[in-house]
């Protein structure tokens, strides 16, 4: 959630700080060739933790989130990426074209929601159920479906279980579509407000032109 810019800034500062310490220890301290690199690496790691903590504090303050909220959302995003990775591993195990398409759609929805929350962490609270329930359920059900589809036993019970799991996945897919709608709902509302404002401005301009023309 800190972004690529913060990442590069942090590591650039870490390099400058550790390099400065390296030069100072070589010039002023007789630590030997073994300890100087160790001290420099230690300074780099400590610097990275301190700067990252400051960046998180600054970012959470900008978003109006507490530090604990920011860390919790960051943790949920990390778990969600792990779940998406688990979903992607099911591609090679699925043998049905329609199930492959369903999995692909769920993957796209999941990535889109995660990207939206990563860019705007406050949207997490609009899609909490996606992170806590819907995405983990998709992983579990997909794993069950692929396991059943690969079993050597193809009796009526297994077939019914497969159909039931597939129907449940389809329902979950619809639920995840609604999650995405919830994630972008505020953006759509802001867009509608902006469009209404532009339309109002245009209407006023046209009215002024008509009045001038009437004169």
VEXKENU-124625 format. One record per residue: residue in one letter; x, y, z of N, C-alpha, C in turn. Coordinates in pm, whole numbers, plus 50000, padded with zeros to 5 digits. Layout:
BEGIN
AXYZXYZXYZ...
END
This chain:
BEGIN
X500824987950000500005000050000500865012750000X502175011150026503045022750027503425027149888X503335018149791503575021949653505035020549613X505245020249481506585018449426507485030349458X506915042449457507725054549482508335054049622X507525050549722508035049449859509095038549870X508895027749795509865016649797511235021449749X511265028249636512535032949580513165043849667X512335052849720512855063249808513475057049933X512765047249991513255040750112514595034050090X514705026449983515955019049960517085028149913X516745039249848517775048949811518355055349938X517465058850031517925064450159518725054150238X518265041850237518995031250307520415029850253X520515030250121521835028950057522735040550096X522195052750092523005064550127523475064050271X522555060050361522905059350503523945048550529X523725036650473524665025550495526015028350429X526005034950313527265038250245528035048650326X527305058350382527955068450466528595062050589X527855052950652528405045750767529615037450727X529545031350610530675023450558531935032050546X531775043950485532915052950467533465057550601X532545061250692532975066250823533705055550903X533215043150896533875032450972535235028850912X535355029850782536635026950717537665037750751X537215050450749538135061750770538475063650918X537465062851004537675066551145537805054651241X537315043151202537375031751293538145020351229X538935014051310539745002751261539034989751297X537984986651222537184974651251537614962551168X538384965051066538804953850982537834951450868X538294944150769537494941750648536294932450672X536304925150782535204915850811534034923150874X534324931850973533254938151050532624950250981X533384957150896532844968950828531624965450743X531684955150656530474951450579529304947050667X529614940050778528564935550869527844947450931X528624957450976528044969551034527204976850930X527694977750805526974984750699525654977950666X525674964650661524444957050633523444958650747X523944958250870523074960050987522414973850986X523204983950952522664997750943521614998550834X521854991850722520904991750609519554985850654X519614974550724518394967750768517634975950871X518364981650966517734989951070517105002351006X517865008550916517355020350847516095017150769X516065005650705514905001650626513655000350715X513824994350833512684992750924512185006050975X513105014951011512725027951066512015036450961X512585037150840511985045350734510645039550691X510555026250683509285019950645508205022850748X508565022250875507605025250982507125039750971X508055048850941507675062950925506755064850805X507065058050694506245058950574504825053650600X504735042650675503425037150709502635046950795X503315052850892502655062550981502135074450901X502975079550810502585090950728501415087550636X501485075450574500435071150483499105069050556X499155062650672497925060150749497305073250796X498135083050829497635096150871496945103250755X497525102150635496935108250515495565102150486X495425089150511494175082050481493135083350593X493545088650705492635089850818492425076550889X493425067850881493365054650946494345054151062X493995046251162494945044051271496035034551224X497115034051297498235025251259497785010651259X496975006851357496504992951366495584989551249X494734999151209493854997051094494674995250966X495655003750950496515003250831497224989750823X497784985350937498494972450939497554960850914X496324961850966495354951050946494964949950798X494714961150735494364961050593495524955850509X496714959950544497914955150474498044939950487X497754934850608497814920450632496754913050550X495544918750543494464912550466494784912350317X495414922850268495824923250128496864912550098X497784910750190498814900450173498184886550169X497234884050260496544871150260495734869050132X495094879850086494284878949964495154875449844X496344881149836497254877949726497674863249732X497824858149854498144844049870496994835149823X495764839249854494574831849809494474832049656X494754843649596494694844849450495744835849386X496904835149448497954826249398497514811649406X496804808149514496284794549528495244791549421X494404801549391493404799849285494074797449149X495144805049123495824803848993496424789948974X496774783349085497354769949076496344759349036X495054763049042494004753549006493764753048854X494334762448780494124762848636494474749548569X495634744248606496114732048538495364719548583X494574720648691493864708948743492424708148692X491914719348642490534719448594490444713748453X489494704748433489374698048303488144702448225X487264710048287486044714648221486254728948170X485824731448046485984744647985485164755048061X483914751748094483054761348164483594764348303X484174754348369484754756548501486014765048491X486774762948384487974771048359487584785748341X486534788148263486064801848240485574808248370X484884800348451484374805448579485534809248671X486534800448677487714803248760488434815748710X488534817048579489214828648520488484841548556X487164841348552486384853148587486554856748735X486574846648820486744848948964488144854548993X489124849848917490484855048933490534869848896X489904873448785489894887348741489204896248843X488064891748894487334899548995488184901449121X488824890749164489624891149287490794900949272X491484900049159492624909049136492174923549130X491024925749066490514939449054490184945149191X489514937449274489144942249408490384945049492X491344935849488492584937649564493334950149518X493414952349387494094964149334493394977049378X492064976849379491304988649421491594991849567X491564981749652491814983849796493264987749820X494174982249741495584985649757495815000449726X495115005649625495265019749589494515028949686X493395023949738492595031849832492175022949948X493025021550052492755012550163491435014750236X490905026950229489635029650297488485021650237X488625017350115487585009450049487494995250106X488484991450186488474978250248487184975850325X486714986350392485524984950476484254983150394X484304985850264483164983450177483104968950129X484234962050139484324948250086484964938750186X484704941050313485304932550418484964917850398X483714914950362483294901050346484074893950235X484494901450134485304895550027486594889850085X487244897550171488524893450228488354882650335X487324884250419487144874950530486494861750489X485614862250388484804850450357484794846250211X484454855450121484194851649982485424846049910X486554853049920487764848249854488294835149915X488384834150049488804821250107487874809750069X486564812450064485594802150024485824797849881X486134807449793486404804249653487604794949640X488624797449720489824788849718489474774749765X488744774049876488384760949932487484753049838X486464759649783485534752849694486194748549563X487064756949510487764753449387488674741449409X489334741349524490184729849557489354717049569X488184718049632487294706549645486804701849508X486454711549423485954708249290487014700949206X488234706049207489294699649128489644685849183X489584684449316489854671549378488804661249336X487534665449338486454656349299486514652949150X486874662849069486914660648924488034651248883X489054649948969490194641348936490074627248996X489034625249076488894612149139488554601449036X489004589549060488784578448968487354573048978X486714575949091485344571249111484384581149048X483554576848954482624585648883481184581048903X480814578249027479454573749052478504585849066X477244582949091476224593549098476504603349211X476974598249323477234606949438478304617249407X479384612749342480474621949305479984632149202X479204627549106478674636449003477784647249065X476934643349159476054652949226476864663049309X477914657949373478774666649453479484676949365X479904672349246480554681449151479594692349105X478384688349071477384697949024477024707849133X476884702949256476544711549368477664721649394X478914716949387480064725749409480154736249299X479914732049175479984741349062478894752149075X477684748149115476594757749133476924767649245X477524762349352477914771049463478974781049419X479904776549336480934785449283480324796249194X479324792549116478654802449032477964813049117X477334808649225476714818049318477734827149383X478884821349416479964829049477480524839249378X480554835249251481014844449147480114856749140X478804854749150477854866049150478084874849273X478334868449386478604875849510479854884449496X480884878949432482124886549412481934898049313X481034896249218480684907349128480064918749208X479214915249303478604925349391479654931949480X480664924249520481774930049598482484940849516X482704937849389483374947649303482514960249287X481204958249273480294969749263480374978249390X480454971749505480564979049631481864986849639X482934980949583484244987349587484295000049502X483555000149392483605011749302482375020749316X481495017449410480255024949425480505039749454X481445042549544481735056449578482325063849459X483135056849378483715063149259482625066649158X481655057449144480555059949051479705071849098X479505072549230478725083549286479445096849262X480765097049283481545109249257481485113049110X481535102849022481445105448878480095111448841X479025106148902477675111348874477565126048920X478155128949035478125142749086478885152048991X480055147548944480845155648852480115157848721X479465147348670478705148548545477545158148561X476835157248673475715166248699476195180748706X477375182548769477935196048780478285201648643X478925193348559479305197648423478055200848341X477035192348352475785194748279475135207748322X475165210448453474585222748506475345234948454X476675233948452477505244848402477235247448254X477125236548177476845237948033475475244148009X474495239848090473145245248077473125260248105X473885264748205473955278948238474605286948126X475675281048068476365287847958475435289447837X474695278447807473765279047694472665289247719X472215290147845471175299847881471685314047864X472945316247903473535329547889473685333447742X474055323547658474185325947514472855329447454X471795322147495470445324747445469975338747483X470315342847610469905356047655470615366947576X471905364647549472655374447469472115375247328X471755363547274471205363247138469865370247130X469075369347238467775375747240467865390747243X468975395547299469165410047302469455415547162
END
